[in-house]
């Protein structure tokens, strides 16, 4: 139902004064505005609101309902004034009806249009099917698919041929667009590069070049035997995860969007979702320039 706003007694008096002032100026006659309070009764302070209709949004008036009347003095032009007032404010015969008659008409109209409240019944609820949790079955499926695999084999469930082909395709295109046509990287070299990046996250050194240092306390033998320093820098320079000619200007992560979409799909393939799901985060120190970068006091990123 539409919201119905009630005016307080003071607001009604102000509205009535404005009407009287307008009528006096237009008809050159003095009018009297009278407020007639309701008859004293035990039910005077009660409000006419249907408590059973829980769907109705009826505002409660703040003042006791009364009656306002306009008194037009008797004179030779009182008939003309009365006709002018009726014409100006579109009064009709219904304005001569008593308040009780109008109340019965309004109540009958509202009763026909009011939405009926729901009828509650007591009984047993019958379900067409019972809710089934698939968490146990999902765990069994993952255990069958992953059970017995090495950590490297589990890694390739996420970083498979689809992911490596995407990285190789965009990296070669980026190198060609920058006139580095001699740059060609194989799948094995790409995996070696990613392995070095993973290792650098656990075995940190102040500078990247120190992994190839000849000093005993700096150099990392597995890195030096896996790839040369210049080859590592060449792959890092041309590594790309999207096509620069088809970037979405409204997406701040468009540079990595194709890669992120594939990884998200791979994660959902092996995800188990239930009511007890814990999500953790890891912050990586970043000192570059990016529109998504935020300054948080006390945080490294």
C-alpha positions as CSV (number, residue, x, y, z in Angstrom):
1,X,0.0,0.0,0.0
2,X,1.3,3.5,-0.7
3,X,2.4,5.5,2.4
4,X,-0.2,7.8,3.7
5,X,1.1,10.9,5.5
6,X,-1.0,12.6,8.2
7,X,-0.7,16.2,9.1
8,X,-0.5,17.3,12.7
9,X,-2.9,19.8,14.2
10,X,-0.4,22.6,13.9
11,X,0.3,21.8,10.3
12,X,-3.4,21.7,9.5
13,X,-3.9,25.1,11.1
14,X,-1.1,26.6,9.0
15,X,-2.6,25.1,5.8
16,X,-6.0,26.4,6.8
17,X,-4.7,29.9,7.5
18,X,-3.1,30.0,4.0
19,X,-6.4,29.0,2.5
20,X,-8.3,31.6,4.4
21,X,-5.8,34.3,3.5
22,X,-6.2,33.4,-0.2
23,X,-10.0,33.4,-0.1
24,X,-10.1,36.8,1.7
25,X,-7.8,38.4,-0.9
26,X,-9.7,37.0,-3.9
27,X,-13.3,37.7,-2.6
28,X,-12.8,40.7,-0.4
29,X,-14.5,39.1,2.6
30,X,-13.5,38.2,6.1
31,X,-13.7,34.4,6.9
32,X,-13.4,32.7,10.2
33,X,-11.5,29.4,10.6
34,X,-12.7,27.3,13.6
35,X,-11.2,24.1,15.0
36,X,-13.9,21.9,16.6
37,X,-12.4,19.2,18.9
38,X,-14.0,15.8,19.0
39,X,-16.6,15.0,21.7
40,X,-15.3,13.9,25.0
41,X,-15.4,10.1,25.0
42,X,-13.6,7.1,26.4
43,X,-12.5,6.2,22.8
44,X,-11.2,9.6,21.9
45,X,-7.5,8.7,22.1
46,X,-7.9,5.5,20.2
47,X,-6.7,5.3,16.6
48,X,-8.7,3.7,13.8
49,X,-6.0,1.2,12.7
50,X,-6.6,-2.4,11.9
51,X,-4.1,-4.3,14.0
52,X,-4.9,-7.6,12.3
53,X,-3.7,-6.3,8.9
54,X,0.1,-6.8,9.3
55,X,0.8,-5.8,5.7
56,X,-0.7,-2.3,6.0
57,X,1.8,0.6,6.5
58,X,-0.5,3.1,8.1
59,X,1.1,6.1,9.9
60,X,-0.2,6.9,13.3
61,X,-1.4,10.5,13.7
62,X,0.3,12.5,16.5
63,X,-2.8,14.5,17.4
64,X,-6.4,13.8,18.3
65,X,-8.6,14.0,15.3
66,X,-11.0,17.0,15.2
67,X,-12.8,19.1,12.7
68,X,-11.9,22.3,10.9
69,X,-14.7,24.6,9.6
70,X,-14.8,27.8,7.5
71,X,-17.5,30.3,8.5
72,X,-18.6,32.8,5.8
73,X,-20.5,35.8,7.2
74,X,-24.1,36.4,5.9
75,X,-24.2,39.3,3.5
76,X,-25.6,40.3,0.1
77,X,-22.6,38.8,-1.7
78,X,-22.4,35.7,0.5
79,X,-24.0,33.6,-2.3
80,X,-21.5,34.9,-4.9
81,X,-18.6,34.3,-2.5
82,X,-19.8,30.7,-1.8
83,X,-20.1,30.0,-5.5
84,X,-16.6,31.5,-6.1
85,X,-15.2,29.3,-3.3
86,X,-16.8,26.2,-4.7
87,X,-15.6,26.9,-8.2
88,X,-12.0,27.8,-7.2
89,X,-11.5,24.8,-5.0
90,X,-13.6,22.3,-7.0
91,X,-16.0,21.6,-4.1
92,X,-18.9,19.3,-4.9
93,X,-21.9,17.8,-3.1
94,X,-19.7,15.3,-1.3
95,X,-18.2,18.1,0.7
96,X,-21.6,18.6,2.3
97,X,-21.7,15.0,3.6
98,X,-21.1,14.3,7.3
99,X,-17.8,12.9,8.4
100,X,-19.5,9.6,9.4
101,X,-20.8,9.1,5.9
102,X,-17.4,9.8,4.3
103,X,-15.8,7.4,6.8
104,X,-18.2,4.6,5.8
105,X,-17.4,5.2,2.1
106,X,-13.6,5.3,2.6
107,X,-13.7,2.2,4.8
108,X,-15.7,0.3,2.2
109,X,-13.3,1.3,-0.5
110,X,-10.2,0.4,1.5
111,X,-11.7,-3.0,2.4
112,X,-12.1,-3.9,-1.3
113,X,-8.5,-3.0,-2.1
114,X,-6.7,-4.1,1.0
115,X,-4.4,-7.2,0.6
116,X,-5.5,-9.9,2.9
117,X,-3.1,-11.2,5.5
118,X,-1.8,-14.8,5.1
119,X,-3.7,-17.5,7.0
120,X,-1.4,-19.7,9.0
121,X,-2.2,-23.4,9.3
122,X,-0.8,-26.0,11.7
123,X,0.5,-29.2,10.0
124,X,3.5,-31.3,9.1
125,X,5.8,-29.9,6.4
126,X,6.3,-32.3,3.5
127,X,9.5,-32.0,1.5
128,X,9.8,-33.2,-2.1
129,X,13.5,-34.0,-1.5
130,X,15.9,-33.8,1.4
131,X,19.0,-31.4,1.1
132,X,22.1,-33.4,0.5
133,X,25.6,-32.1,1.3
134,X,28.1,-32.9,-1.4
135,X,31.2,-32.1,0.7
136,X,32.0,-35.7,1.5
137,X,31.6,-36.8,-2.1
138,X,33.8,-33.9,-3.3
139,X,36.5,-34.9,-0.9
140,X,36.4,-38.5,-2.2
141,X,36.6,-37.3,-5.8
142,X,39.7,-35.1,-5.0
143,X,41.3,-37.9,-3.1
144,X,40.9,-40.2,-6.0
145,X,42.3,-37.6,-8.5
146,X,45.2,-36.4,-6.4
147,X,46.0,-39.4,-4.3
148,X,49.4,-40.8,-5.0
149,X,50.7,-37.9,-7.0
150,X,53.9,-36.1,-6.3
151,X,53.9,-32.3,-5.5
152,X,55.1,-31.6,-9.0
153,X,52.3,-33.5,-10.5
154,X,49.8,-31.7,-8.3
155,X,51.3,-28.4,-9.5
156,X,50.7,-29.4,-13.1
157,X,47.0,-30.0,-12.4
158,X,46.8,-26.2,-12.0
159,X,49.6,-25.0,-14.3
160,X,48.9,-27.3,-17.2
161,X,49.3,-27.0,-21.0
162,X,46.6,-24.4,-21.3
163,X,48.4,-22.0,-19.0
164,X,51.8,-22.5,-20.5
165,X,50.5,-22.0,-24.0
166,X,48.9,-18.7,-23.0
167,X,52.1,-17.4,-21.4
168,X,54.2,-18.5,-24.4
169,X,51.8,-17.0,-26.9
170,X,51.6,-13.6,-25.3
171,X,55.3,-13.4,-24.5
172,X,56.3,-14.1,-28.1
173,X,53.8,-11.6,-29.4
174,X,55.1,-8.9,-27.0
175,X,58.7,-9.5,-28.0
176,X,57.8,-9.3,-31.7
177,X,55.9,-6.1,-31.2
178,X,59.0,-4.6,-29.6
179,X,61.3,-5.7,-32.5
180,X,62.9,-8.5,-30.6
181,X,62.2,-11.2,-33.2
182,X,65.1,-13.4,-32.1
183,X,63.4,-14.1,-28.8
184,X,62.1,-17.6,-28.6
185,X,61.4,-19.5,-25.3
186,X,60.5,-23.1,-25.0
187,X,58.1,-24.7,-22.5
188,X,61.0,-26.2,-20.6
189,X,62.7,-22.9,-20.2
190,X,59.5,-21.3,-19.1
191,X,59.1,-23.9,-16.4
192,X,62.7,-23.4,-15.3
193,X,62.1,-19.7,-15.1
194,X,59.0,-20.2,-12.9
195,X,60.9,-22.6,-10.7
196,X,63.5,-20.0,-10.1
197,X,60.9,-17.5,-9.2
198,X,59.3,-19.9,-6.7
199,X,62.7,-20.6,-5.2
200,X,63.5,-16.9,-4.8
201,X,60.4,-16.5,-2.7
202,X,61.9,-18.8,0.0
203,X,65.6,-18.2,-0.5
204,X,65.8,-14.5,-0.7
205,X,68.8,-12.4,-1.6
206,X,69.3,-8.6,-1.7
207,X,69.8,-8.7,-5.5
208,X,68.7,-11.1,-8.3
209,X,72.1,-11.3,-9.8
210,X,73.5,-12.8,-6.5
211,X,71.8,-16.2,-7.4
212,X,74.5,-16.5,-10.1
213,X,77.3,-15.2,-7.9
214,X,80.6,-17.1,-7.9
215,X,81.1,-16.4,-4.2
216,X,80.4,-19.4,-2.0
217,X,78.1,-17.7,0.4
218,X,75.9,-16.0,-2.2
219,X,75.5,-18.1,-5.3
220,X,72.8,-20.9,-5.6
221,X,74.1,-23.9,-7.5
222,X,70.7,-25.2,-8.6
223,X,69.9,-21.8,-10.2
224,X,73.2,-21.5,-12.0
225,X,72.9,-25.1,-13.4
226,X,69.3,-24.5,-14.5
227,X,69.6,-21.2,-16.5
228,X,72.2,-18.5,-17.2
229,X,71.7,-15.1,-15.7
230,X,71.4,-13.3,-19.1
231,X,68.7,-15.9,-20.3
232,X,66.8,-15.3,-17.1
233,X,66.8,-11.5,-17.6
234,X,65.7,-12.0,-21.2
235,X,62.7,-14.1,-20.3
236,X,61.8,-11.7,-17.5
237,X,62.0,-8.8,-19.9
238,X,59.6,-10.3,-22.4
239,X,57.3,-12.3,-20.1
240,X,53.7,-11.2,-20.8
241,X,50.2,-12.5,-19.9
242,X,47.9,-10.5,-22.2
243,X,47.7,-8.8,-25.6
244,X,48.5,-5.1,-25.3
245,X,46.4,-4.3,-28.3
246,X,43.2,-5.6,-26.7
247,X,43.4,-4.3,-23.2
248,X,40.2,-3.2,-21.4
249,X,40.7,0.4,-20.2
250,X,38.0,-0.1,-17.5
251,X,39.8,-3.1,-16.0
252,X,42.8,-2.2,-13.8
253,X,44.0,-5.8,-14.0
254,X,43.7,-6.2,-17.7
255,X,47.4,-6.9,-18.0
256,X,46.9,-10.2,-16.2
257,X,43.2,-10.8,-16.8
258,X,43.5,-13.8,-19.2
259,X,45.9,-15.6,-16.8
260,X,43.8,-14.9,-13.7
261,X,40.6,-16.2,-15.4
262,X,42.3,-19.5,-16.3
263,X,43.8,-19.9,-12.8
264,X,40.5,-19.2,-11.2
265,X,38.8,-21.9,-13.3
266,X,41.6,-24.4,-12.4
267,X,41.1,-23.6,-8.7
268,X,37.3,-24.1,-8.9
269,X,37.9,-27.5,-10.5
270,X,39.5,-28.8,-7.3
271,X,37.8,-26.7,-4.8
272,X,35.7,-28.1,-1.9
273,X,33.2,-25.6,-0.5
274,X,31.4,-26.1,2.8
275,X,30.2,-24.1,5.8
276,X,33.7,-24.2,7.4
277,X,35.8,-22.4,4.8
278,X,38.9,-20.4,5.9
279,X,40.5,-17.8,3.6
280,X,44.0,-16.5,4.3
281,X,46.1,-13.9,2.5
282,X,49.8,-13.0,2.0
283,X,51.2,-9.5,1.5
284,X,54.1,-9.0,-0.9
285,X,56.2,-5.8,-0.6
286,X,55.7,-3.8,-3.8
287,X,57.4,-0.5,-4.5
288,X,56.4,0.0,-8.2
289,X,53.7,2.2,-9.7
290,X,50.1,0.9,-10.1
291,X,46.7,2.5,-9.8
292,X,45.6,-0.3,-7.4
293,X,48.4,0.4,-5.0
294,X,47.2,1.7,-1.6
295,X,49.2,3.1,1.3
296,X,48.5,1.3,4.6
297,X,50.5,2.5,7.5
298,X,52.5,-0.3,9.2
299,X,52.0,-2.6,6.2
300,X,54.9,-3.6,3.8
301,X,52.7,-3.3,0.7
